[in-house]
Structures are given as C-alpha cells and as structure tokens.
Amino acid sequence: MTNTLYIPVRDGSTSLNGLATMFINSWCGNKTQLTFVNHSSDSLTIPLPCLTAKANPNVALLTTLPFLVVGESENLSHLTVSGLAAVSRYLMKDSGDPVVIKSLGFRGNCLQAPAECSIWTSFCEVQMIQSTILFLTQQQQEGVVEIPTTLVQLEEHLKQPIRMHNVVKRWQKNQQSSRVADGELRQEEIQKQAGSLLDHTYVEGPDMTLADLLLFPCVTLLSERLSAFGIQLAEHLPRVSSWLMTMKPVVRQAWTTTVGETPILDIASLRIQPQPTVKIPHIKETSLYKRDTARRTGTGGNLSADEVKKVTDLLKRQKLMWLNNDSENGTGGHITTELPEGLISLIDVNTCSDFTPKINWTSLPDPAHPRQGHIPGSRLDRKIQQLDGIAAAVIEVVSQGDVIVDFCSGGGHLGILLAYLLPHCHVVMVDNKEESVRNARQRVAKLMLNNVTVIQSNLDYFRGRFDLGVALHACGVATDLVLHTCLAQRAAFVLCPCCYGNLAHPELPVHYPQSELFSSRDIPAYDFSVLARMADHITPSGRLGMAAVDLDRLARASQENYIVTLRKLKPDSCSPKHDLLTGIPSDHCRKKS
Ligand SMILES: C[S@@+](CC[C@H](N)C(=O)[O-])C[C@H]1O[C@@H](n2cnc3c(N)ncnc32)[C@H](O)[C@@H]1O
C-alpha cells in the first residue's frame, strides 16, 4: 500500500499548513511519499529549501491541500484524508514508530474530534494557523505591536490545571518527586487537585502530543517575528516561552529537516524600532479544553413556554405557518402554510404510518445492505425506511454520469446503496469520523465498487465538482453547509436534516434565518434559534419548528432559482427527523439515467 502526501507549492514556497504537514511527516520519519502540487491559496508562503526546482504536477483537487491519499489494501478501498489534524493523525498512526504513536495520547484520541465540535482541535488546527498568517502578513501600527490573541490564550491555557485521563494515577506515580507527601491529602482532595499538582510541561500535560507538534511551527514563527520587533516572548508570555524551549530540542531534527538551518523569516527587513509598545489583548481566563455550549448553540438553557408561544404566534402573524388544531389524527394538528405562489411544492406532507418500499431490499448483496453497517436490530427497519425514501428521491432526479456527493456519509449506508444502484454515476462519500470511514471503505472493497471515492475530512474542505449533493441526518449546521456547497456549485440536492437545535455557529458562513422570505417577515435570529430548538422536541410545536427551519432552507434555495420541494420520509416513525428537502436548479437540463 503506497500513500502519497500532496503539498501545495508555488515558487519554492508552501503554505503554513503545508509546512506543518511536512514537519509532522519528518517527525514520523519521512516515510510517506510527497507530491508537490502547483497551488497556493494562502497570503503567507514559507520558502523551504527542499521545494526548489521540483516539477509540480497539477492535480484535480477534490479537497483542500495538503491532503493524503491512502492506497488500496487487501480489505480497504482507497481513501483521501484532509484537514491538518486528520492528516497528521494518519501519518503518525501509519509510522509504525511506538514513540510517534504514543504522542497520539490516551487511546490515540489526540485531536480526533473535529474542529467544529472541539475548541481544542479548533485552536490547534485552525485558529493558531489563521492568527499566525494574519500576524505575519499584516502591517503593524508604527511603534506598537499587539501580541496575537492565540499566544495569550495559550499562555492562559498553560496556567490552568491539566485535564487528562488517569490524572490521579499519573500524579500518584510521580509522588516521589511531588511537593506533597503521601497521606497528607484525602482521596477527594487528590481528585480535585491532581490536575494542578502535575506540571503543564506540554500543552496537554506532562507528555508531548500531536497538539504540541501542530502548535510548534506557528509559535516558532510568531516568536521569531516578535523577537525581530525587539520583543522577547519570555518577558510577556513566560509559560509559552518555556514550552517552546522544552519543545525545541525534542523536535530539532524533524524541524531542521523541514526548514533547513537558516531562519525562515528575513529578520533584517522586519525590525520596526528597538522598543515598541507591546499590547497584550485581554482574554477570558480559561482552559482551551473547556466546552462552551453557548458557542455552539448561540443560546443557553431550556425553552420556556412563553418563548415557544411568542415564536409560534410570530410565525402565524407573519402568515408563514401555523398549526390547525383539528387534532383528529392524534398528532396535535396539521401544519398550514400560506406561502407566495410557486415558492415551494409541498408533496404529501401529512402524517403517514404506511410504508411501501421502492427498492428491492432482498436483492441487495450484503455489503450494500444497512445490516452490514453495525446497526442494531431494532433500528435496522427504520434505517431501511429512511434509505428507501431518500434513495428513491435521488433516483428521481439523478442523470446518467452524474457525480453524487454523500456528505456526512457515516458508515456509507446511503452512498454505498446509491453507488450500487446507479453504476453509471460516481459517488463521493465525505465524513470526518475515522471509524465510520473505515467501515465504509471495507464495504466498498467487499462490493468491488469502482464508482466510489471516499474522503475523510470535514465537509467544508471538499472542493470537487459535483452534480447532486445528498445528506441523510447531517447534524445541525452541517446540513446548511451542504446546502451552501450545493447552491455554490448549482448542484441539485436531496437532504434529510437532523439536530435542529444545534444551528448557530459564529465561525461558519451560515447565518439564520437564511432566506429573504424569513428576514422580510421580521423573524429575528433569536426567535429563529428558538424555532430550531423547538424542532428537537417530539411535540406538535416541535414539528412546527422543524417545518419552519426547513422552509427557511428551501426558501433560500428558491430565491437562488431552484425548484424546491418539501416532503416526508415514510412512515413518520422511521425517524423523528423525517423532512425531505429536494432542490433542482431551474436552469438545469437533465437527462435521466
Ligand atoms: C447522524 S450521522 C449520519 C450518518 C449517515 N449519513 C447515516 O445516515 O447513516 C452524522 C455523520 O455526520 C458526520 N459529520 C458531522 N459533521 C461533519 C462535518 N462537518 N464534516 C464531515 N462529516 C461530518 C459525523 O461524523 C457522522 O458520521
């Protein structure tokens, strides 16, 4: 199995992500073959000695650079991995070197959670890189240098107690050299204090991990630039400075193999004045491990009855949608809408308990069937019903030769089924979870499908061209990122959303409500967030909230000249999240397969 690491290059320079990836590859013993791709999107480029005079092939980009292409092996199909943390994790696991593998931390989990779910991954993989690029490329105000916020956050993080698994055991192991004698602390005190008693030698605790390795190139460059301005890190951020001093000898060989012996920055050209004023941004005193729920939901706490009534009345007053209280069917009323003519087709949206399969499930080979995808018996029937509804909707709109992307493909239930049923289409499956992607690859290999590409990455790193985007239960804002990507490419879409309450995310390019329909009818962002949170309750008002959020999504597509439809997967019991949203660009001339 040969793996290839694709690195962006232009004029003997690479991006900061390219530098970090090459450094990690060096740390792993340079076992992975490099291919340099003529491409650079960053405003900051780093000249590297090994990049001069290389022939640079242009490759069709399916995802953001750098990425790793993992060759086929006996029972696994070929894979593309992208995203700094995911690529680094793969290189480290693949190195076969126990020391390298150990730096993936407890159970090999270091930076496994994607950036959108983990503040820590976001800090190491995204924010530190972005702030380094900004600091190294922006003009400083004359005589004043503001220390990058990320460095100050790192200093604060290093002050906080360590959070690691087995922290007590680890502390007890270190007891001989500890300041506190055995027996002086009670067990619960040890539990409480162990994080503070251990040293924060590295960013995650007493051991070096991938997080240190990813932060090292950025902090090194920032420290070099600050010292060129006459500012010593140790004076202002002593913990970061001491961490950098600890790291340098440990990674010296890998670092010099990557960047060479001469400093990367042209220090002589940078000095602005010997003693600038140093500004240190004010930040919250907090560890970067801490989950901040408000960051993800944009709201906090439970919904009150008053809030629900207020937004329900607002939807009705604005003639968007409301519940008719004829609760004959026991569901608490039908949802009624009064939308502008031709905006959205509502097809068969009434409650339904019947299911007539459209796919011949008994004829499917095992690996194409969801029973191969680790689904417990009780959920299998419902998964079949979900897949049947969404696959049938795809088959209705797909054309021969289309490229279909299954975003958030998980273990590949939908993507594999579509690839099997539509051999004249190509299916790309994108998911950021290692384990799910491995399961999907095994099933693809067993079926010997040659019309599938598997990508392990965040969906927003996907860069390929495609005709149809599908997503079954892409969590919260992920559905909107898929919609955003489909609209940007004028690709058709078939989406069944979930996790409605988890929508707001200030760092992503999606703002709610999304449509002119909702903003022109004065639905403020806060009220929309209430609707989204209502949608996660299995109640009549929950169904109303779900329909409202999906109406906003479809209205957004409609305003970009899509023909859009809202229908339901059948039967209702197949999932509480059973809205099915389809959109076809009105200018599409599609030939059916
Ligand atoms: C509820 S599962 C659905 C999986 C699959 N579509 C199915 O129906 O079986 C959601 C999946 O979305 C993936 N996911 C969530 N956010 C993502 C993102 N931003 N990029 C890529 N994958 C993501 C998760 O890893 C998970 O596998």
The ligand as an SDF file (V2000), in Angstrom:
LIG
                    3D

 27 29  0  0  0  0  0  0  0  0999 V2000
  -26.0350   11.0920   12.2670 C   0  0  0  0  0  0  0  0  0  0  0  0
  -24.6460   10.6110   11.3730 S   0  0  0  0  0  0  0  0  0  0  0  0
  -25.3840   10.1780    9.8060 C   0  0  0  0  0  0  0  0  0  0  0  0
  -24.5270    9.2390    9.0200 C   0  0  0  0  0  0  0  0  0  0  0  0
  -25.1460    8.7370    7.7260 C   0  0  0  0  0  0  0  0  0  0  0  0
  -25.4960    9.7720    6.8110 N   0  0  0  0  0  0  0  0  0  0  0  0
  -26.3510    7.8830    8.0150 C   0  0  0  0  0  0  0  0  0  0  0  0
  -27.4580    8.3270    7.8310 O   0  0  0  0  0  0  0  0  0  0  0  0
  -26.1600    6.7750    8.4750 O   0  0  0  0  0  0  0  0  0  0  0  0
  -23.8600   12.1470   11.0430 C   0  0  0  0  0  0  0  0  0  0  0  0
  -22.4810   11.9930   10.4290 C   0  0  0  0  0  0  0  0  0  0  0  0
  -22.0430   13.2800   10.0560 O   0  0  0  0  0  0  0  0  0  0  0  0
  -20.6370   13.3620   10.2630 C   0  0  0  0  0  0  0  0  0  0  0  0
  -20.3160   14.7960   10.3300 N   0  0  0  0  0  0  0  0  0  0  0  0
  -20.8450   15.7280   11.1560 C   0  0  0  0  0  0  0  0  0  0  0  0
  -20.3350   16.9420   10.8830 N   0  0  0  0  0  0  0  0  0  0  0  0
  -19.4830   16.7760    9.8460 C   0  0  0  0  0  0  0  0  0  0  0  0
  -18.6610   17.6570    9.0920 C   0  0  0  0  0  0  0  0  0  0  0  0
  -18.6330   18.9540    9.3480 N   0  0  0  0  0  0  0  0  0  0  0  0
  -17.9190   17.1560    8.1000 N   0  0  0  0  0  0  0  0  0  0  0  0
  -17.9500   15.8340    7.8120 C   0  0  0  0  0  0  0  0  0  0  0  0
  -18.7000   14.9390    8.4910 N   0  0  0  0  0  0  0  0  0  0  0  0
  -19.4600   15.4040    9.4950 C   0  0  0  0  0  0  0  0  0  0  0  0
  -20.4140   12.5780   11.5260 C   0  0  0  0  0  0  0  0  0  0  0  0
  -19.0900   12.1070   11.6040 O   0  0  0  0  0  0  0  0  0  0  0  0
  -21.4190   11.4420   11.3540 C   0  0  0  0  0  0  0  0  0  0  0  0
  -20.8320   10.3230   10.7300 O   0  0  0  0  0  0  0  0  0  0  0  0
  1  2  1  0
  2  3  1  0
  2 10  1  0
  3  4  1  0
  4  5  1  0
  5  6  1  0
  5  7  1  0
  7  8  2  0
  7  9  1  0
 10 11  1  0
 11 12  1  0
 11 26  1  0
 12 13  1  0
 13 14  1  0
 13 24  1  0
 14 15  1  0
 14 23  1  0
 15 16  2  0
 16 17  1  0
 17 18  1  0
 17 23  2  0
 18 19  1  0
 18 20  2  0
 20 21  1  0
 21 22  2  0
 22 23  1  0
 24 25  1  0
 24 26  1  0
 26 27  1  0
M  CHG  2   2   1   9  -1
M  END
$$$$
